[in-house]
């Protein structure tokens, strides 16, 4: 929060009329520059200025340059000035009160974490930078707003923006920063909205002895809603993901794929790789301008070149919902010539070849290991009538035989273990495995 010794010039015209301040009036300067927003610098009006239309001021503490003993003078638009607030009453601030704290020659907007201790110190947090400082009680004053020609306290003003997307009790995630970069997202709950864009959040950390809560006051720019959750998903090499470790979701990448839905995860902030179960991983989403963006997904458009194994569907009556194995013979624009593995030509001696559109073709699904057999209500593909048809395990006869229910026909059929596979959908350039079906 340390400001530059010489603020940059401001040239915007002032909407205020001249004559609001007179030479010698004590004022405060409100910079509108990155790194200085929320600060108030004490100054004295020297006189009016024309470029920009406003006033020339002399700062109380800022000097012309390093080593100089001459106070800095600067011409400012009138909108950058306000009178100095009345002297503080000296009362200790209440917990979560909005205050100004004197630091580095300026008053900075912050939130008090409680009253003065025995040594006359007050802890103040600065939600935008997430710093917490212990300052002398004499350097703390209530935050007041100059509005309509009078001083008003935040308590008397409704200053929660209409666009505030968070409410008390809402589950959210708060960024964990290292070197100003987000390395993880920590689950939390909104405990309180503190004037304008500040939130009191309570972190939820699972421990063996229960749930422990710790809290922090942060600017909303450090917060996001809980991201959407896909159904069970198979990850690929180089997928950008988030892994749940140590009470938070850490950003990283998949570096290896193992049997039984296990993956090697490499955190972005460390070089130490760990092997994690699929349940502890999720796709990385970014919260941008109020929307979820999944641009980090490793969803490259597949290349259906000659010799590639694929599956093909059809819109023809009687074939809808089924996928047939095939091999690409050649491609031409948005169409592909394929040779089916099981479907025969009209003479019943040669494999059927057919030109299909890109929307009817997908890569061959990944092999998903079946541990301890299929379970009741598992959504599966069953191989019958030369193709794979989606259904639900309606009865486990043995670890090698199952009854499968097909919703479109409202029929059950018996299948051997080798005739079934877990059902996956090709969506958005990746394979997504459905959750167990709850209805039949």
JOTARA-V269036 format. One record per backbone hydrogen bond with DSSP energy under -1.0 kcal/mol. CO is the residue of the C=O (numbers start at 1). NH is the residue of the N-H. If there is no record, write none. Layout:
CO:NH
CO:NH
//
This chain:
22:25
25:45
26:84
27:43
28:82
29:41
33:36
36:39
38:109
40:107
41:29
42:60
43:27
44:58
45:24
47:56
49:54
53:78
54:49
55:76
56:46
56:47
57:74
58:44
62:72
65:68
70:64
72:59
74:57
76:55
77:80
78:81
80:30
82:28
94:97
97:112
98:143
99:110
100:141
101:108
103:106
106:103
107:40
108:101
110:99
111:125
112:96
117:120
120:137
121:117
122:135
123:113
124:133
125:111
126:130
127:219
131:126
133:124
135:122
136:139
137:140
139:102
141:100
145:152
147:150
150:147
152:145
153:156
154:157
157:159
161:164
167:170
170:190
172:188
173:224
174:186
176:183
176:184
178:181
181:178
183:251
184:176
185:249
186:174
187:204
188:172
189:202
190:169
192:200
195:198
197:220
198:194
199:218
200:191
200:192
201:216
202:189
205:212
207:210
210:207
212:205
214:203
216:201
218:199
219:222
220:223
222:175
224:173
232:433
236:239
239:254
240:284
241:252
242:282
243:250
245:248
248:245
249:185
250:243
251:268
252:241
253:266
254:238
256:264
261:278
262:258
263:276
264:255
265:274
266:253
274:265
276:263
277:280
278:281
280:244
282:242
286:293
288:291
291:288
293:286
294:297
297:299
303:305
305:308
308:328
310:326
311:362
312:324
316:319
319:322
323:388
324:312
325:341
326:310
327:339
328:307
330:337
332:335
334:358
335:332
336:356
337:329
337:330
338:354
339:327
343:352
345:348
350:345
352:340
354:338
356:336
357:360
358:361
360:313
362:311
375:378
377:437
378:393
379:423
380:391
381:421
382:389
384:387
387:384
388:323
389:382
391:380
392:405
393:377
395:403
400:417
401:397
401:398
402:415
403:394
403:395
404:413
405:392
406:410
406:411
411:406
413:404
415:402
416:419
417:420
419:383
421:381
425:432
427:430
430:427
432:425
//
